Amino acid sequence: MLDQQHPAPPHIQHHLGVGPTLDTSNHHHHDMFLGQLQQHHLVPAEPDCYGQPGPAPLPDDHHSSAVLGFVFPLATEDEIERLEISVKQSGIIRGQYVQYLNVTKPIHLSVVQSFSMFFSDYSMTNYSYYGVERAEYPKTPKKAMKKYEVFSSCMLEAWRSHGINGVILMEQLKKAIYHISRRRYTRNQVLKKKLKQLQGN
């Protein structure tokens, strides 16, 4: 659980589904900074260039294709949505995904520490645990992870043997989003600084 004596700053609160938003979370502004920096070769041009870093990537020989039709960690929001549909429609895909979650996360690692094994930072841009309605934040609405089987029942089934129950999973997912939001904010500030230096030359 997040430390109640040291509340998260506003930009983090927004990604957790509470508190006001900041302009730094505006995806249009980020894309503008990123595009200009890419033109000057200050950052790589891959679409997922700010989706990592986080914990170290999986080795090449990891069974990332153990779920038919998917390669982990999922790189985009569309892939998450496709996985959600697949686990609802196919018992085989659901079983493969649950098994993959179970064998990939080491028992001694928390959900927070292992989350990037399954989902890149970039893919989680438009998600928070409780969600944020478009009417409240038109520029940066968030989808509610708690409503997704891939983030709820599948993970509980996979990690019950790891000592994970519903309450623990909820708090761990909140923390995972918190850390993703902090990394994103830090990267945005670095991009802004680089752009400012570029414009000053």
VOGU-3710 file (C-alpha; in Angstrom, 3 decimals, decimal comma):
1> mldqqhpapp> 0,000/0,000/0,000  1,203/3,492/-0,803  2,504/5,469/2,160  -0,418/7,574/3,437  1,950/9,989/5,202  3,637/10,850/1,907  0,899/11,175/-0,708  1,819/10,905/-4,347  2,251/14,174/-6,263  -0,668/15,236/-8,483
11> hiqhhlgvgp> 0,698/13,779/-11,715  0,982/10,368/-10,047  -2,412/10,678/-8,366  -4,022/11,165/-11,763  -2,572/7,926/-13,148  -3,850/6,137/-10,041  -7,329/7,449/-10,747  -7,397/10,240/-8,143  -6,295/13,848/-7,989  -5,808/16,474/-10,698
21> tldtsnhhhh> -3,985/15,972/-13,944  -0,909/17,805/-15,171  -0,048/18,973/-18,645  2,981/16,690/-18,550  0,658/13,704/-18,938  -0,807/15,184/-22,111  0,031/12,667/-24,807  -0,135/15,264/-27,567  2,560/17,351/-25,887  4,694/14,282/-25,312
31> dmflgqlqqh> 4,373/13,178/-28,913  5,314/16,695/-30,067  8,465/16,694/-27,901  9,340/13,180/-28,943  8,861/13,894/-32,642  11,121/16,938/-32,554  13,803/15,096/-30,625  13,657/12,166/-33,018  14,200/14,524/-35,940  17,453/15,619/-34,319
41> hlvpaepdcy> 18,407/12,027/-33,427  18,347/12,699/-29,685  16,069/9,749/-28,978  15,399/6,553/-30,939  12,439/6,479/-33,306  10,824/3,239/-32,098  7,167/3,738/-31,076  7,907/2,097/-27,724  10,977/4,230/-27,000  9,503/5,487/-23,727
51> gqpgpaplpd> 7,774/2,221/-22,864  10,872/1,045/-21,068  13,149/1,103/-19,074  11,950/-0,741/-16,088  13,119/-4,116/-14,895  15,445/-5,931/-17,269  13,854/-7,464/-20,409  13,315/-11,175/-20,665  16,033/-13,299/-22,301  15,530/-14,272/-25,926
61> dhhssavlgf> 14,944/-17,902/-25,049  12,054/-17,094/-22,718  8,773/-18,733/-23,724  7,159/-15,456/-24,751  5,045/-17,268/-27,383  3,511/-19,656/-24,829  0,170/-17,906/-25,341  -0,974/-18,561/-28,905  -0,910/-15,368/-30,968  0,838/-13,200/-28,369
71> vfplatedei> 4,415/-12,190/-27,607  5,214/-10,895/-24,128  5,683/-8,369/-22,800  2,737/-6,910/-24,706  3,870/-3,718/-26,401  0,636/-1,846/-27,131  -2,822/-1,112/-25,776  -4,339/-2,895/-28,776  -2,551/-6,097/-27,797  -3,943/-5,883/-24,264
81> erleisvkqs> -7,446/-5,412/-25,630  -6,972/-8,343/-28,006  -5,721/-10,542/-25,151  -8,735/-9,594/-23,036  -11,106/-10,600/-25,817  -9,194/-13,813/-26,409  -9,230/-15,005/-22,781  -12,988/-14,373/-22,656  -13,708/-16,219/-25,888  -11,242/-19,095/-25,682
91> giirgqyvqy> -10,721/-21,415/-22,746  -7,493/-22,580/-24,382  -6,030/-19,065/-24,594  -7,145/-18,309/-21,050  -5,487/-21,471/-19,777  -2,268/-20,687/-21,642  -2,222/-17,137/-20,267  -2,844/-18,266/-16,682  -0,113/-20,884/-17,001  2,260/-18,325/-18,504
101> lnvtkpihls> 1,638/-15,923/-15,627  2,227/-18,713/-13,134  5,516/-19,997/-14,511  6,996/-16,646/-15,572  6,687/-14,712/-12,313  9,179/-16,096/-9,792  7,491/-16,801/-6,468  9,971/-14,577/-4,606  9,202/-11,542/-6,801  6,234/-9,276/-6,191
111> vvqsfsmffs> 3,677/-8,439/-8,858  5,202/-4,952/-9,019  8,680/-6,333/-9,690  7,498/-8,737/-12,372  4,782/-6,645/-14,041  6,996/-5,527/-16,934  7,541/-9,164/-17,863  3,955/-9,094/-19,135  3,147/-5,484/-20,063  5,406/-2,673/-21,279
121> dysmtnysyy> 5,071/0,799/-19,791  3,894/2,055/-23,164  1,076/-0,481/-23,365  -0,252/0,687/-19,985  -0,500/4,383/-20,931  -4,295/4,410/-20,935  -4,950/2,204/-17,906  -5,270/2,743/-14,168  -6,653/0,456/-11,507  -9,982/2,235/-11,023
131> gveraeypkt> -10,063/4,045/-14,354  -10,727/7,722/-15,101  -13,844/8,731/-17,003  -13,525/10,783/-20,183  -16,071/13,251/-18,803  -13,717/13,953/-15,892  -10,458/14,021/-17,847  -11,280/14,395/-21,560  -7,611/14,493/-22,633  -6,376/11,533/-20,604
141> pkkamkkyev> -9,153/9,067/-19,738  -8,082/5,757/-18,249  -9,520/2,272/-18,608  -10,244/0,428/-15,354  -7,922/-2,542/-14,913  -10,180/-4,045/-12,249  -12,778/-4,708/-14,970  -10,338/-6,742/-17,093  -9,974/-10,472/-16,635  -6,327/-10,322/-17,740
151> fsscmleawr> -5,603/-8,086/-14,716  -7,960/-9,703/-12,217  -9,312/-13,250/-12,294  -6,519/-14,614/-14,489  -3,805/-13,196/-12,239  -5,551/-14,432/-9,103  -5,842/-17,915/-10,548  -2,211/-17,902/-11,653  -0,697/-16,500/-8,477  -2,855/-17,873/-5,699
161> shgingvilm> -0,136/-20,454/-5,138  2,322/-17,543/-4,801  0,376/-16,225/-1,832  -1,497/-13,563/-3,849  -5,106/-12,876/-2,880  -7,535/-10,232/-4,110  -6,440/-7,521/-1,698  -2,737/-8,079/-2,322  -3,263/-8,116/-6,086  -5,206/-4,849/-5,975
171> eqlkkaiyhi> -2,508/-3,066/-3,982  0,276/-4,495/-6,133  -1,397/-3,378/-9,361  -1,883/0,113/-7,927  1,821/0,233/-7,075  2,763/-1,025/-10,532  0,788/1,811/-12,140  2,330/4,285/-9,681  5,852/3,269/-10,702  4,966/3,329/-14,403
181> srrrytrnqv> 3,563/6,850/-13,970  6,712/8,036/-12,205  8,934/6,630/-14,918  6,770/8,247/-17,611  6,840/11,617/-15,839  10,616/11,453/-15,439  11,084/10,613/-19,110  8,802/13,480/-20,119  10,893/15,888/-18,074  14,083/14,616/-19,713
191> lkkklkqlqg> 12,529/15,076/-23,149  11,461/18,610/-22,280  14,944/19,443/-21,035  16,556/18,097/-24,204  14,114/20,017/-26,357  14,789/23,223/-24,441  18,538/22,754/-24,874  18,023/22,080/-28,576  15,962/25,225/-29,047  18,588/27,262/-27,204
201> n> 21,354/26,225/-29,631
//
